Amino acid sequence: MKIFFKLAGSYSFGLWLPALLLFAVQEIPYMLMPLIKPDPNPIMNLPEHFKPLAAAEGVLGSLCIALMLLVVRNGSSTFAVGQGAQRVFFFLACGVLVLNFIGWGIYFSGTRTAAVMLVFIVAMPPLYYLFIGLWRRNYPLAAVAAVFLCVHLAHVSLNLKK
């Protein structure tokens, strides 16, 4: 972990390299999609009806990744599961990632219902970032991820209903 300069309170602008791996692992289903070629593929071909929500969703998702990578808590280790609540949040992050992969497995096997998409594919990535933020005590990340969860679910569910 590299710290460049202090931001505010116990946070600094830095570089937490494990964030790149955590992000890449969450993106594995998208990397596999061209090989699997699901047909139909409503997640990737969902008509866009709410452009302001789409923009907010894109900004919030990108901000989650940036906050995870570039905001570090002073005195934190590069990678430690931790104790107590930190350990719980680490395992919750792992659990939602597993649920996300299960959801993609269900999706790739042909079940593409709104419930599968919303619960397993749409809700899990923001929850993943939320729990990573709580695990790392990166509360700006956790706060943005909570808002991202609401916007992402609202946006996709409204587009599915249209």
MARBA-3410 file (N, C-alpha, C, O; in Angstrom, 1 decimal):
162
0.9,-1.2,0.0,0.0,0.0,0.0,0.9,1.2,0.0,1.9,1.3,0.8 ~ 0.6,2.1,-0.9,1.4,3.4,-1.0,0.5,4.6,-0.6,-0.7,4.7,-1.1 ~ 1.0,5.4,0.2,0.3,6.7,0.6,1.0,7.8,0.0,2.2,8.0,0.1 ~ 0.2,8.7,-0.7,0.8,9.9,-1.4,0.6,11.1,-0.6,1.6,11.9,-0.3 ~ -0.6,11.4,-0.1,-0.8,12.5,0.8,-2.1,12.4,1.6,-3.0,11.6,1.2
-2.2,13.1,2.7,-3.3,13.0,3.6,-4.5,13.7,3.0,-4.4,14.8,2.4 ~ -5.7,13.1,3.1,-6.9,13.7,2.6,-7.6,14.5,3.8,-7.5,15.7,3.9 ~ -8.2,13.7,4.6,-9.0,14.3,5.8,-9.1,13.2,6.8,-9.3,12.0,6.5 ~ -9.1,13.6,8.0,-9.2,12.7,9.1,-8.2,11.5,9.1,-7.0,11.8,9.0 ~ -8.7,10.3,9.1,-7.8,9.2,9.0,-7.6,8.6,7.6,-7.2,7.5,7.5
-7.9,9.4,6.6,-7.8,8.9,5.2,-6.8,9.6,4.4,-6.5,10.8,4.6 ~ -6.1,8.9,3.6,-5.1,9.4,2.7,-5.4,9.0,1.2,-6.1,8.0,1.0 ~ -4.9,9.8,0.3,-4.9,9.4,-1.1,-3.7,8.5,-1.3,-2.5,8.9,-1.0 ~ -3.9,7.4,-1.8,-2.9,6.4,-2.0,-3.2,5.4,-3.0,-4.0,5.7,-3.9 ~ -2.6,4.3,-2.9,-2.8,3.2,-3.9,-2.9,1.9,-3.1,-1.9,1.5,-2.5
-4.0,1.2,-3.1,-4.2,-0.1,-2.5,-4.3,-1.1,-3.6,-5.4,-1.3,-4.2 ~ -3.2,-1.7,-4.0,-3.2,-2.6,-5.2,-4.1,-3.8,-5.1,-4.6,-4.2,-6.1 ~ -4.3,-4.4,-3.9,-5.3,-5.5,-3.9,-6.7,-5.1,-4.5,-7.4,-6.0,-4.8 ~ -7.0,-3.9,-4.5,-8.3,-3.4,-5.1,-8.4,-3.8,-6.5,-9.5,-4.2,-7.0 ~ -7.3,-3.8,-7.2,-7.3,-4.2,-8.6,-7.7,-5.7,-8.8,-8.5,-6.0,-9.7
-7.2,-6.5,-7.9,-7.5,-7.9,-7.9,-9.0,-8.1,-7.5,-9.7,-8.9,-8.1 ~ -9.4,-7.4,-6.5,-10.8,-7.6,-6.0,-11.8,-7.1,-7.1,-12.8,-7.7,-7.3 ~ -11.5,-6.1,-7.8,-12.3,-5.6,-8.9,-12.3,-6.6,-10.0,-13.4,-7.0,-10.5 ~ -11.1,-7.1,-10.4,-11.0,-8.1,-11.5,-11.8,-9.4,-11.2,-12.4,-9.9,-12.1 ~ -11.7,-9.8,-10.0,-12.4,-11.1,-9.6,-14.0,-10.9,-9.8,-14.6,-11.8,-10.3
-14.4,-9.7,-9.4,-15.9,-9.4,-9.5,-16.3,-9.4,-11.0,-17.5,-9.6,-11.3 ~ -15.4,-9.0,-11.9,-15.7,-8.9,-13.3,-15.5,-10.2,-14.1,-15.8,-10.2,-15.3 ~ -15.1,-11.3,-13.5,-14.9,-12.6,-14.2,-16.1,-13.0,-15.1,-15.9,-13.4,-16.2 ~ -17.4,-12.9,-14.6,-18.5,-13.3,-15.4,-18.6,-12.5,-16.7,-18.9,-13.0,-17.8 ~ -18.2,-11.2,-16.7,-18.2,-10.4,-17.9,-17.1,-10.8,-18.8,-17.3,-10.7,-20.0
-16.0,-11.3,-18.3,-14.9,-11.8,-19.1,-15.3,-13.1,-19.8,-14.8,-13.4,-20.9 ~ -16.1,-13.9,-19.1,-16.5,-15.2,-19.7,-17.7,-15.0,-20.6,-17.9,-15.9,-21.5 ~ -18.4,-13.9,-20.6,-19.6,-13.8,-21.4,-19.4,-14.0,-22.9,-20.2,-14.6,-23.5 ~ -18.3,-13.4,-23.4,-18.1,-13.6,-24.9,-17.9,-15.1,-25.3,-18.1,-15.5,-26.4 ~ -17.4,-15.8,-24.3,-17.1,-17.3,-24.6,-18.4,-18.1,-24.5,-18.6,-19.0,-25.2
-19.3,-17.7,-23.5,-20.5,-18.4,-23.3,-21.6,-18.0,-24.2,-22.5,-18.8,-24.7 ~ -21.6,-16.7,-24.6,-22.6,-16.1,-25.5,-24.1,-16.5,-25.2,-24.7,-17.1,-26.0 ~ -24.5,-16.0,-24.0,-25.9,-16.3,-23.7,-26.9,-15.7,-24.7,-26.7,-14.5,-25.1 ~ -27.9,-16.4,-25.0,-28.9,-15.9,-26.0,-30.3,-16.4,-25.5,-30.6,-17.6,-25.5 ~ -31.2,-15.5,-25.2,-31.0,-14.0,-25.1,-30.1,-13.6,-24.0,-29.8,-14.4,-23.1
-29.7,-12.3,-24.0,-28.8,-11.8,-23.0,-29.4,-10.4,-22.5,-28.9,-9.4,-22.8 ~ -30.5,-10.5,-21.7,-31.2,-9.3,-21.3,-30.4,-8.4,-20.5,-30.6,-7.1,-20.6 ~ -29.5,-8.9,-19.7,-28.6,-8.0,-18.9,-27.8,-7.0,-19.8,-27.7,-5.9,-19.4 ~ -27.3,-7.5,-20.8,-26.4,-6.7,-21.7,-27.2,-6.0,-22.8,-26.7,-5.1,-23.4 ~ -28.5,-6.4,-23.0,-29.3,-5.8,-24.1,-30.6,-5.1,-23.5,-31.5,-5.0,-24.2
-30.5,-4.7,-22.3,-31.7,-4.1,-21.6,-31.9,-2.7,-22.2,-30.9,-1.9,-22.2 ~ -33.1,-2.4,-22.8,-33.3,-1.1,-23.3,-33.2,0.0,-22.2,-33.6,-0.2,-21.1 ~ -32.6,1.1,-22.6,-32.4,2.2,-21.6,-33.5,3.2,-21.7,-33.8,3.8,-22.7 ~ -34.2,3.3,-20.6,-35.4,4.2,-20.5,-35.2,5.4,-19.5,-36.0,6.3,-19.5 ~ -34.1,5.3,-18.7,-33.9,6.3,-17.7,-32.5,6.8,-17.7,-31.7,6.4,-16.9
-32.2,7.7,-18.6,-30.8,8.1,-18.8,-30.2,8.8,-17.6,-29.0,8.6,-17.4 ~ -30.9,9.6,-16.8,-30.3,10.2,-15.6,-29.9,9.1,-14.6,-28.8,9.2,-14.0 ~ -30.7,8.1,-14.5,-30.3,7.0,-13.6,-29.1,6.2,-14.1,-28.3,5.8,-13.3 ~ -29.1,6.0,-15.4,-27.9,5.3,-16.0,-26.7,6.1,-15.8,-25.6,5.5,-15.5 ~ -26.7,7.4,-15.9,-25.5,8.3,-15.7,-25.1,8.2,-14.2,-23.9,8.0,-13.9
-26.1,8.3,-13.3,-25.8,8.2,-11.9,-25.2,6.9,-11.5,-24.2,6.8,-10.8 ~ -25.7,5.8,-12.1,-25.2,4.5,-11.9,-23.8,4.3,-12.3,-22.9,3.8,-11.6 ~ -23.5,4.8,-13.5,-22.1,4.8,-14.0,-21.1,5.6,-13.2,-20.0,5.1,-12.9 ~ -21.5,6.8,-12.7,-20.7,7.6,-11.9,-20.4,6.9,-10.5,-19.3,6.8,-10.0 ~ -21.5,6.4,-9.9,-21.4,5.8,-8.6,-20.6,4.5,-8.7,-19.7,4.2,-7.8
-20.8,3.7,-9.7,-20.0,2.4,-9.8,-18.5,2.7,-10.0,-17.7,2.1,-9.4 ~ -18.2,3.7,-10.9,-16.8,4.1,-11.1,-16.2,4.7,-9.8,-15.0,4.5,-9.5 ~ -17.0,5.5,-9.1,-16.5,6.1,-7.9,-16.2,5.0,-6.8,-15.3,5.1,-6.1 ~ -17.0,3.9,-6.8,-16.7,2.8,-5.9,-15.3,2.3,-6.1,-14.6,2.0,-5.2 ~ -15.1,2.0,-7.4,-13.8,1.4,-7.8,-12.6,2.4,-7.4,-11.6,2.0,-6.9
-12.8,3.7,-7.7,-11.8,4.7,-7.5,-11.6,4.8,-6.0,-10.4,4.9,-5.5 ~ -12.6,4.8,-5.2,-12.5,4.9,-3.7,-11.8,3.7,-3.1,-11.0,3.8,-2.2 ~ -12.1,2.5,-3.7,-11.5,1.3,-3.2,-10.0,1.3,-3.5,-9.2,0.9,-2.7 ~ -9.6,1.8,-4.6,-8.3,1.8,-5.1,-7.4,2.9,-4.5,-6.2,2.7,-4.2 ~ -8.0,4.1,-4.4,-7.2,5.3,-4.1,-7.4,5.9,-2.8,-6.6,6.8,-2.4
-8.4,5.5,-2.0,-8.5,6.0,-0.6,-8.1,5.0,0.4,-8.7,3.9,0.4 ~ -7.1,5.3,1.2,-6.6,4.3,2.1,-6.8,4.9,3.5,-6.6,6.1,3.7 ~ -7.0,4.0,4.5,-7.1,4.4,5.8,-5.7,4.4,6.5,-5.0,3.4,6.4 ~ -5.4,5.5,7.1,-4.0,5.6,7.7,-3.9,4.4,8.7,-4.8,4.2,9.5 ~ -2.8,3.8,8.7,-2.5,2.7,9.7,-3.0,1.4,9.3,-2.8,0.4,10.1
-3.7,1.3,8.2,-4.3,-0.1,7.8,-3.2,-0.9,7.1,-2.3,-0.3,6.5 ~ -3.3,-2.2,7.2,-2.4,-3.1,6.6,-2.7,-3.2,5.1,-3.8,-2.9,4.7 ~ -1.8,-3.8,4.4,-2.1,-4.0,2.9,-3.2,-5.0,2.7,-4.1,-4.8,1.9 ~ -3.1,-6.1,3.5,-4.2,-7.1,3.4,-4.2,-7.9,4.6,-3.3,-8.7,4.9 ~ -5.2,-7.7,5.4,-5.4,-8.5,6.6,-6.9,-8.7,6.8,-7.7,-7.7,6.7
-7.4,-9.9,7.2,-8.8,-10.1,7.4,-9.3,-9.3,8.6,-10.4,-8.8,8.6 ~ -8.5,-9.2,9.6,-8.8,-8.5,10.8,-9.6,-9.3,11.8,-9.7,-10.5,11.7 ~ -10.1,-8.6,12.8,-10.8,-9.3,13.9,-12.2,-8.7,14.0,-12.5,-7.6,13.5 ~ -13.1,-9.4,14.7,-14.4,-8.8,15.1,-15.2,-8.4,13.8,-15.3,-9.3,12.9 ~ -15.7,-7.2,13.8,-16.5,-6.7,12.7,-15.8,-6.8,11.4,-16.4,-7.1,10.4
-14.5,-6.4,11.4,-13.7,-6.5,10.1,-13.8,-7.9,9.5,-13.9,-8.0,8.3 ~ -13.6,-8.8,10.4,-13.6,-10.2,9.9,-15.0,-10.6,9.3,-15.1,-11.2,8.3 ~ -16.0,-10.2,10.0,-17.4,-10.4,9.5,-17.6,-9.8,8.2,-18.2,-10.4,7.3 ~ -17.2,-8.5,8.0,-17.4,-7.8,6.7,-16.6,-8.4,5.6,-17.0,-8.5,4.5 ~ -15.4,-8.9,5.9,-14.5,-9.6,4.9,-15.3,-10.8,4.4,-15.4,-11.1,3.2
-15.8,-11.6,5.4,-16.5,-12.8,4.9,-17.8,-12.5,4.3,-18.3,-13.3,3.4 ~ -18.5,-11.4,4.6,-19.7,-11.0,3.9,-19.4,-10.6,2.5,-20.1,-10.9,1.6 ~ -18.2,-9.9,2.3,-17.8,-9.6,0.9,-17.6,-10.9,0.1,-18.0,-10.9,-1.0 ~ -16.9,-11.8,0.7,-16.7,-13.1,0.0,-18.0,-13.8,-0.3,-18.2,-14.4,-1.3 ~ -18.9,-13.8,0.7,-20.2,-14.4,0.5,-21.0,-13.8,-0.6,-21.6,-14.6,-1.4
-21.1,-12.5,-0.7,-21.9,-11.9,-1.8,-21.2,-12.1,-3.1,-21.9,-12.2,-4.1 ~ -19.9,-12.2,-3.1,-19.2,-12.5,-4.4,-19.6,-14.0,-4.9,-19.8,-14.2,-6.0 ~ -19.6,-14.9,-3.9,-20.0,-16.3,-4.2,-21.5,-16.3,-4.8,-21.8,-16.9,-5.7 ~ -22.3,-15.5,-4.1,-23.7,-15.4,-4.5,-23.8,-14.8,-5.9,-24.6,-15.2,-6.7 ~ -23.0,-13.8,-6.2,-23.0,-13.2,-7.5,-22.6,-14.3,-8.6,-23.2,-14.3,-9.6
-21.5,-15.1,-8.3,-21.1,-16.1,-9.2,-22.2,-17.1,-9.4,-22.4,-17.6,-10.5 ~ -22.9,-17.5,-8.3,-24.0,-18.5,-8.4,-25.1,-17.9,-9.3,-25.6,-18.6,-10.2 ~ -25.4,-16.6,-9.1,-26.4,-16.0,-10.0,-26.0,-16.0,-11.4,-26.8,-16.2,-12.3 ~ -24.7,-15.7,-11.7,-24.3,-15.7,-13.1,-24.3,-17.1,-13.7,-24.7,-17.3,-14.8 ~ -24.1,-18.1,-12.8,-24.2,-19.5,-13.3,-25.6,-19.8,-13.6,-25.9,-20.5,-14.6
-26.6,-19.4,-12.8,-28.0,-19.6,-13.1,-28.4,-18.9,-14.4,-29.1,-19.4,-15.3 ~ -27.9,-17.6,-14.6,-28.2,-16.8,-15.7,-27.6,-17.5,-17.0,-28.3,-17.7,-18.0 ~ -26.3,-17.9,-16.9,-25.7,-18.6,-18.1,-26.3,-19.9,-18.4,-26.2,-20.3,-19.6 ~ -26.9,-20.5,-17.4,-27.6,-21.8,-17.7,-29.0,-21.7,-18.3,-29.6,-22.7,-18.6 ~ -29.5,-20.4,-18.4,-30.7,-20.2,-19.1,-31.8,-19.6,-18.3,-32.8,-19.2,-18.9
-31.7,-19.5,-17.0,-32.7,-18.8,-16.2,-32.4,-17.4,-16.1,-31.5,-17.0,-15.4 ~ -33.2,-16.6,-16.8,-32.9,-15.1,-16.9,-34.2,-14.3,-16.4,-34.6,-13.4,-17.1 ~ -34.7,-14.7,-15.2,-35.8,-14.0,-14.7,-35.4,-12.7,-14.1,-34.2,-12.5,-13.8 ~ -36.4,-11.8,-13.9,-36.1,-10.5,-13.2,-35.5,-10.7,-11.8,-34.6,-10.0,-11.4 ~ -36.1,-11.7,-11.1,-35.6,-12.0,-9.7,-34.1,-12.4,-9.7,-33.3,-11.9,-8.9
-33.8,-13.3,-10.6,-32.4,-13.8,-10.7,-31.5,-12.6,-11.0,-30.4,-12.4,-10.4 ~ -31.9,-11.8,-12.0,-31.0,-10.7,-12.4,-30.9,-9.6,-11.3,-29.8,-9.1,-11.0 ~ -32.0,-9.3,-10.6,-32.0,-8.2,-9.6,-31.3,-8.7,-8.4,-30.4,-7.9,-7.8 ~ -31.6,-9.9,-7.9,-31.0,-10.3,-6.6,-29.5,-10.7,-6.8,-28.7,-10.3,-6.0 ~ -29.2,-11.5,-7.8,-27.9,-12.1,-7.9,-26.9,-11.3,-8.7,-25.7,-11.3,-8.4
-27.4,-10.6,-9.7,-26.5,-9.9,-10.6,-26.4,-8.4,-10.4,-25.3,-7.8,-10.5 ~ -27.5,-7.8,-10.0,-27.6,-6.4,-9.9,-27.2,-6.0,-8.4,-26.4,-5.0,-8.2 ~ -27.8,-6.6,-7.4,-27.6,-6.2,-6.0,-26.2,-6.6,-5.5,-25.6,-5.9,-4.7 ~ -25.7,-7.7,-6.0,-24.4,-8.3,-5.3,-23.2,-7.4,-5.5,-22.4,-7.2,-4.6 ~ -22.9,-6.9,-6.7,-21.7,-6.0,-6.9,-21.7,-4.8,-5.9,-20.7,-4.6,-5.3
-22.8,-4.0,-5.8,-22.7,-2.9,-4.9,-22.6,-3.4,-3.4,-21.9,-2.8,-2.6 ~ -23.2,-4.5,-3.1,-23.0,-5.1,-1.7,-21.6,-5.5,-1.5,-21.0,-5.4,-0.4 ~ -21.0,-6.1,-2.5,-19.5,-6.5,-2.5,-18.7,-5.2,-2.1,-17.9,-5.3,-1.2 ~ -18.9,-4.1,-2.8,-18.1,-2.9,-2.5,-18.5,-2.3,-1.2,-17.6,-1.8,-0.5 ~ -19.7,-2.4,-0.8,-20.1,-2.0,0.6,-19.4,-2.7,1.6,-18.8,-2.1,2.6
-19.4,-4.1,1.5,-18.7,-4.9,2.5,-17.2,-4.7,2.5,-16.5,-4.8,3.5 ~ -16.6,-4.5,1.3,-15.2,-4.2,1.2,-14.9,-2.9,2.0,-13.9,-2.8,2.7 ~ -15.7,-1.9,1.7,-15.6,-0.6,2.4,-15.6,-0.8,3.9,-14.9,-0.2,4.7 ~ -16.6,-1.6,4.4,-16.7,-1.8,5.9,-15.6,-2.6,6.4,-15.1,-2.3,7.5 ~ -15.2,-3.6,5.7,-14.0,-4.4,6.1,-12.8,-3.6,6.2,-12.0,-3.7,7.2
-12.5,-2.7,5.2,-11.3,-1.9,5.2,-11.5,-0.6,6.1,-10.6,0.2,6.2 ~ -12.7,-0.4,6.6,-13.0,0.8,7.3,-12.8,2.0,6.4,-12.4,3.1,6.8 ~ -13.1,1.8,5.2,-13.1,2.8,4.1,-14.6,3.3,4.0,-15.3,2.9,3.1 ~ -15.0,4.2,5.0,-16.4,4.6,5.1,-16.9,5.4,3.9,-18.1,5.4,3.6 ~ -16.0,6.2,3.2,-16.5,6.9,2.0,-16.9,5.8,0.9,-17.9,6.0,0.3
-16.1,4.8,0.8,-16.5,3.7,-0.1,-17.8,3.0,0.3,-18.7,2.8,-0.6 ~ -18.0,2.7,1.5,-19.2,2.1,2.0,-20.4,3.0,1.8,-21.5,2.5,1.3 ~ -20.3,4.3,2.0,-21.4,5.2,1.8,-21.8,5.3,0.3,-22.9,5.2,0.0 ~ -20.8,5.4,-0.5,-21.1,5.5,-2.0,-21.6,4.2,-2.5,-22.6,4.2,-3.3 ~ -21.1,3.1,-2.0,-21.7,1.8,-2.4,-23.1,1.6,-2.0,-23.9,1.0,-2.7
-23.5,2.1,-0.8,-24.9,2.0,-0.4,-25.8,2.8,-1.3,-26.9,2.3,-1.6 ~ -25.4,4.0,-1.7,-26.2,4.8,-2.7,-26.2,4.1,-4.0,-27.2,4.0,-4.7 ~ -25.0,3.5,-4.4,-24.9,2.8,-5.7,-25.9,1.6,-5.7,-26.6,1.4,-6.7 ~ -26.0,0.9,-4.6,-26.9,-0.2,-4.5,-28.4,0.3,-4.8,-29.1,-0.4,-5.6 ~ -28.8,1.3,-4.2,-30.2,1.8,-4.4,-30.4,2.3,-5.8,-31.4,1.9,-6.4
-29.4,3.0,-6.4,-29.6,3.5,-7.8,-29.5,2.4,-8.8,-30.3,2.3,-9.7 ~ -28.6,1.5,-8.6,-28.5,0.3,-9.5,-29.7,-0.5,-9.5,-30.2,-0.9,-10.6 ~ -30.3,-0.8,-8.3,-31.5,-1.6,-8.2,-32.7,-0.9,-8.9,-33.5,-1.5,-9.6 ~ -32.8,0.4,-8.5,-33.9,1.2,-9.1,-33.8,1.3,-10.6,-34.8,1.1,-11.3 ~ -32.6,1.5,-11.1,-32.4,1.7,-12.5,-32.8,0.4,-13.3,-33.5,0.5,-14.3
-32.2,-0.7,-12.9,-32.4,-1.9,-13.6,-33.9,-2.4,-13.5,-34.5,-2.9,-14.4 ~ -34.4,-2.3,-12.3,-35.8,-2.7,-12.1,-36.8,-1.9,-12.9,-37.8,-2.4,-13.4 ~ -36.6,-0.6,-13.0,-37.4,0.3,-13.8,-37.3,-0.1,-15.3,-38.3,-0.1,-16.0 ~ -36.1,-0.4,-15.7,-35.9,-0.8,-17.1,-36.5,-2.1,-17.4,-37.0,-2.3,-18.5 ~ -36.5,-3.0,-16.5,-37.1,-4.3,-16.7,-38.6,-4.2,-16.7,-39.3,-5.0,-17.4
-39.2,-3.3,-16.0,-40.7,-3.1,-16.0,-41.2,-2.4,-17.2,-42.3,-2.6,-17.6 ~ -40.4,-1.6,-17.9,-40.8,-0.8,-19.0,-41.1,-1.7,-20.2,-41.4,-1.1,-21.3
END
